Amino acid sequence: VTTPQSLVRGVHFHGIVHFGARRWLNVFGKELQPAEFAKITLLLTLGYYLTRDKDRPSDWKHLVFAGLLTIGPAVLIIKEPDLGTALVLIAMALMLFFLAGAPPRFWAGFGLFAVLTAAVVGYDTHRYIDFRKKRAEARSSSNPQFKSWLHLKPYQLNRIVGVVAPDQLDPLGEGWNQRQSLIAIGNGGFYGRGWTKGDVTRGGYLPRTVSLNDFIFSAFAEEAG
């Protein structure tokens, strides 16, 4: 039960810091990210727990316990910080709940929670955009800090803005990757430009640091359609 948590707990005490995030452990000279192994262990743990008894997915006590199994490692991963991987764990758990046959009332409750959360995140993001615009217009040497209602860090808010409104703040900076990824997809068209002939991704307009991982779909779409 505690395996997913134990995999990531040690990172907070012995982890290696890169770019302000403590996500890696040094294992025999190699850097490994325990959060990736937590995905596998959580998948196996939840799969076993939810299918051990066919009535468990319809029992609220078992659903709550399965949720706690997910929230435990997710919270630890968020503290690294690594919001993206934590969201992957939650999405994976929801898929397992669905396959196990969670009742409609569970999905109704989760849907209401998701709508409320999206509303709060949306308004928090709107506040952040307004804050950034006013700070830019003031041209002040001071650097006030934005106070997020959800305690989101500036880089996390910048990523949200980059997805929902890439032209709002800095289209040549924070919104660059998003814009170039859309250009790459459009450039590929229906049939693609051909292998190694993606002008946007191969030309570096979509940086190689992201084109082969976070934006791999754009790189593939440009060349293969």
Disulfide bonds with the S-S distance in Angstrom:
none
